[in-house]
Amino acid sequence: MPKISVIVPIYNVEKYLGACLDSIIAQTFSDIEIICVNDGSTDCSADILADYAQKEHRIKIINQENKGLSGARNSGIKIATGEYICFVDSDDRLPSFSLKTLLQIAEASRSPVVMSEKVACQPILMSGSVHWKVHKKVMPDFVQNRHIFSSAWNKIYRTDLIRNHPFIEGIYFEDWPFLTSLMGQINQFATTDTPCYIYRNDNSSITRSSFNLKKVDSYLTGMRFVYESFQTKPDLIWAQKRMAVAAKMLINKVYHSHDKSLYQYTTDRLNQLFRQKILLKRHIPLKALIRYWLMKK
């Protein structure tokens, strides 16, 4: 059984896939399996995967109809055999020391989740010693630490923790509700300021593209999912503060869309959350609230 399962969801990334796989193969920690989920790609991604699998025995390939990023990750989780799981987006890369660093912290701290607070934009080498910190106040530290990325990547997770904790399928912005809900299931996590991920800054990202109804519903679905995860837990107030961050982002993006029909739809749905006390206005920054009121007019 490998120590780490690296899950790579793949959809039409022929331009970047080779560099991504090369960075995983070149890790200084080698006891890994590389689960590549080809999520219905229509470019040459499948051919690239087949070529790599012939040369690298640690690569496992899942070919499936397109299910989206969440569906691809969930498929990878189902067959993962490692003690830990790490997610890598197929247009990004890992510094060569990433998996070794995250695993060492996980084992030394006995933390089920380890997060890097930094990412790089270019390949980097390890410099200096690795510093890490254990967080016992899980939700307060998670919500208040602005250096923690709400992404699934740049982290390592104990497999038994997320085996029955799938990503929500069929939505955008699936990472933040997945991660927030997960924090409600652990008693500590660890962070390091060592950059363990190389992020490709691509303007075609879903987070930068035009806003629409499905994206509004994705935010709303994520909020309800998080609320239901914490509804009976003492840390509900911290979950609601994290939901307020998502609400702020939703309000700002809809406001800048200048789409009047989207204004009404969004404010109507947010009104429901406010009335049901799922989302609390007092946690939302004033600037976002003003935009919310302007959109209601």
Secondary structure, DSSP 8 states (H G I E B T S, - for coil): --SEEEEEEESS-TTTHHHHHHHHHT-S---EEEEEEEES--SSHHHHHHHHHHH-TTEEEEEE---HHHHHHHHHHHH--SSEEEE--TT-B--TTHHHHHHHHHHHHT-SEEEES--BSS-----S---EEEESSHHHHHHH-TTS-SSSSSEEEEHHHHTT----TT-SS-HHHHHHHHHTT-S-EEEESS---B----TT-TTTS---HHHHHHHHHHHHHHHHHHTTSTTHHHHHHHHHHHHHHHHHHHHHHT-HHHHHHHHHHHHHHHHTTSS-GGGS-HHHHHHHHHHH-
